[in-house]
Amino acid sequence: MEGALLAQDWINDQGGITIDGQQYLIELVVEDTKGTAEGTASAATKLVYDYELKFIVGTVMPYIVAAAGTVTEPAGALRAVLYNCATPSEYGPTTPYTFVVHNASVEGSISGLTYLTEAYPEVKTIVIVIPDDGSIPYLGPIVVRNAEERGLTVLGDIVGWPHDTVDYAPIVTKALARDPDAICMVNGWPASTGSILKAAREQGYTKPVFGCNYDPAQDILEVAGPEASTNFFIHGLTPGDPAMTPMINEISALAVAKYGVARPLHFLGFNGVWCMVQAIEAAQSLDPTVVRDTWEKMETMETVYGTGRMGGLETYGIKHTVCHPIAIHGLVDGEVKHLKWVEVYTP
């Protein structure tokens, strides 16, 4: 939310949105999902029917994304979703008013696995670990295919874990029993990612552990501890680093000025609002259907991470995915280090 509000102020400071010569300032109306499907449906109902809004930004978890869609899609409200785990109920041909504006699970596996093969050519086998949030039957085969296309062998089936997991040691024990050259995590939060990394190191595993999601390495370091935090990489930003885009460093400065700190999720929220505004201006309309029809014909769009390309038709059945460059950073001897920018495109 803080990142979205930064985008609101930044866009308004530049004159807002211009349509047919008329300038409009934007105002965000925020509703809390309460972290549940029921809370999300209620929040979406308020936005669409109480406030009569037609442009919605937000939601991350699969069941929350899907719950919001049960309200926004029938109402014809255009939605910029911040994440997608490849489940058909959250995003696909049945959600024509939904766009995904941030690299998500599939895109993360493409860039994460690509970097793995470049940085660790000795790795030939991996174990894949995914939260058991309903996405495994859909997301798992795509990640396996992405791994095999890069010459990697996936050992066994997907290792899943429920969202209420507290002790990750048994999950790591199951993964290590297959003797992989690397452990690949697809999705999770810093608490889970850091706990899996820590458990692996405590069990004597020294080979690469990596995430295909977007947990900040700074937070993972706090969970795993300095001793466990090495030979690990994940997607993430290092604000202030000269390797970051000018937009990232500009947003970072705005966040520090307003909130006292620049957090990785600030960029996620900012990017969602900015992409929606670009689509509205490209369409020169406040009709969500007109904006949708314009957006899906666009080939490129600017993001805080650099120029993005529209993709996803072959993978998701709908060309509504903004695929953008993504930075990979890692934990090396207990320190966070930027490693590389990777170009990402989902066909």
N, C-alpha and C positions, 0 to 999 in steps of 0.2 A: 504493500500500500504506500509506503514512504517513497519508493521509487516511482510509482505512478504519479504521486503528487509532485515530485520533482519534474516529471515530464509535463504535467499540467502547467506549472509555473514557467518552465522553459519555453514551451510552445506559445503561451500567452504573452511572454515578454517579447516574442518575435512577431506579435500581431495576431496570433491565433490562427484560425482556418479562414482562407479566402475562397469564396464560392461566387462566381459570376460578379466579381468585383466587390462583393460584400464581405466584410470581416466579421468573424464570430470568435469570441473567446470561449474556451471550454471550461466546464466545471464538472469535476468528478463527484458522483454520488456513490458512497461506499456502503455496502451491506456485508455483514459477517456471515460466512457459511457455517460457522460453529464446528467446522471440521467433520460434518456428517452429511450424508445424502439428503436427509430430511431438512437440515438447516440450509443446505444449498438450494434446494427447491423453493424453500420459503423466501430466501434472499432474492433469488431470481424472479420470483413472482412479484415481490415488492418493486423491484427495479422495472420490470416490464409493464405491470398493470397499475401499480400505485403511482409510480413516477412517469409512466408511459415512455420509457427510454427504449431506443432502438439500436444502440451501440454499446456492447458489453465487453469488458476486458477482464480476464482473470481465470482462475481455477487451474489446479495442477494434478491432483490425485485422480486416477481413473474413475472411481465411483462418484467423485464430486463433479468431474467434467461431464460425465454422463447425466447426472442428476440435473445439472444446470440446463443441459440440452433438451430435457423433457419439457422445459418451459420456453426457452428461447427459440427453438426451432419451429414449433407450431405458431409462435407469434411473429415469426419472420424478423426477429431481432438479430442483427449481425454480431458475431462473437469472435474476439481474438483470444484464443486459448494459449496459455503459457507453457503447456506440456501435453504430451500424448504418449500413451503406453501401447498403442497399436491394437486396442480392443475395439471392435466394430461399433459398439454402443456409444463410445465417446467421440469417434471421428471416422468419417468415411462417406460413402455415397448417400447414407441416410441422414447426414448432417450438412446439407448444402449451405447453411448460413454460418458454418464454423470454419475458421482459419486457425492454423497453428503457427505462431509467430516466433517460436524459439526452438532451436534444435532440441529434440527430445530423445526418447529411448532408442529408436532406430538410428537416428542421426548420430547419437552418442556412440553406438556400437560400431558404426562405420569409421568414425574418426579414432576411437579408442583402439580398435583392432588394427587399424592402419598404422597408428603410431607404434603399437606393440611390435609389429613385424619389422618396422624400420629401426627401432631402438634396440630390440632384443631379437636379432635374427636366429639366435640359438633356440628360441622357444618354438616348439613344434606341437605341444599338447596343452590344452587348457581345460579347466572346469568352470562352468558358468553358474553363477549364483544370482537368483532373481527373487524379490519379495513375492510371496504368494498372495497377490492382491487381485487375482482374477485375470491377470495379463499373460501368465506363463503359456497357456495353450496357443496364444496368438503371437506374442512377442518372442517366445523361445525359438520357434522354427526360423524366424527371420534372423535372429542373432547367430544361430548355428550356421545358417547359410552364409552370412557375412564372414564368419570365421573360416569356413571351408573354402570360400572364394579367395581367401588370403593364404591358403596353404596350411591352415591350422587344423588339428584334429581335436574334436570335442570329446572328452572322456565321459561316458555315461550320460544319463539324463540330466535335466536341469535340477540343481539343488535349490529348493524353495525354503522360505522362512516366513512365518506369519508376522503381521505388523505388531503384535503384542509380545514378540520375543524379547526376553531380558538377557538370557544366557546364550551367547553365540558360539560358545566352544563346541557344542555338539555338531553344529552346522559346519564349522571349520574342520572338525575331525572327519566328517563324512566326505568333505571335498578332498582333504589330504590323503585319504585312504586310496584315492585313485592315482596318486603320485604324479600330479600335473607339473608341467614346466612353469605354469603361471595360473593365478586365480583371477577370473574375470567377474567383476560385480556389475550388474546392470540394474540401476535404480537403488534407492535407499535414501537415508538421511545421514548426516554426519555421525549421529550416535551409533547407527548400525554399521556404516562403512568403517568408522574408526574402531568399533568393537571387533569386527571381523579381522581387520588388519592386526590389531593387538593380539587376538587369540592365535592367529597364524604364527606370529613371531614367538609367542610364548610356547607354542608347540614345536619350535625349532625350524620353522619354514623360512628360508632366507631368499627364496626366488621371488620374481616380480608378483606383486599384487596390484591390481588396478581397477579403477571404476570407469564405467562408460556413462555415468550420470554427471551431475554438476554440483556435487558437494564441495564446498570450499576446503582446500587443503589446510587452511589455517585452523578451521574447526576440527578437522580430522586429527590434526596434530594434538589438539587439546584432549581429545578422547583417547587416542592410542598411546600418547606419551612419546617423548623424544627418542627413547631407545628403540621402540618399534617402528618409528617413522622414517623408513628409508626403503629404497627400491620400490617406491610407490608413485603412481601418477593418476591423475584424474583431470577432468575439464574444470578450469577455473581461471579467475582473473587475479592479477597482482596490481591493483590500482597504484598509479604513480610510476610504474615501471615504464621506461622508454619504449619497450616492446608493445605496450598497449596502444590501441587506437586513440587518436585525439579525442574522440567522442567519449571513450571510457574515462580518460583522465579529466575531461571537462565535467562529466557527471560526478566523478569522484570528488572533485573540488566543491561542487554544489552540495553534495551529500554531507561533506565535512562541515561546510558552512552552516547548513540547516540542522543537521542531526548530531554533529560532533564526530561522526565516523562514516566511512563508506563501506557498506556491507554488500556482499556479492548479489544478494537478491534485489538490491536497489536497481541493478541494471536490467534484471528480468522484468520488473514492474514498469520501468521507464520504457523499455523496448516495446512492450505490448501497446501502450498508449500511442507511442510514436508511429508504429506500423499502422494502426487504425486511422490515425490522422492523415497519413500519407495516402491511404486508400480513398478516404473521403475527398481529399483535395484532387486526386487523380480523376475521380468520377465527377467532380464538380456538382455534387448532389448530396442531399441529406436523406434521400430515400435508400434504405438499407439494401433493397433488391438491386437498385442501380449500382450502388457501391460494390455489392457482391459480384455483379456481372463484369464490372470494370476490373476489380481486383484479380479475378481468376484469369483474366487475359494479360495481366502484367507479367513481364518476364523477370524483372528485377525490382528490388526495393531496398532502401537504405536501412541498416540496423546499427545498433551501437557497436557491433562487432565488425562492421564493414558491409560491403554490398552483398545482399542476399539474393538468391535465385528462387523462383517459384518452382516447386516440384511436388512429387508424391503421387502422381496419377497411377503409375504402375504398382507402387507399394501399397497405397491406401485406397485406390479407386477414386481419388479426387485430387485435383491439382490445387490444393489450398495450403501447402506447407512452405513456409519461408525458411529456406536452407541457407545458413550463413557460415562464414569462417568461425572457427572456435579455437580458443587458446587452451593448451594443455599445460598444467603445471604439476609439480611433483614435490614429494618429500624426500630430501636427500640428506642423510645424516642429521635428521631432526630439524631441517630448515626447509622453508617453502621456496621453490625456485620455478620461475617461468621456464618452460622447455621448448614449446614450438606452437606456431599457429598452423592449423590444419584446415584445408578447404573441404567442405561437406556438401554433397548433393544427393538427395534421395530421388531416384527415378520414379 
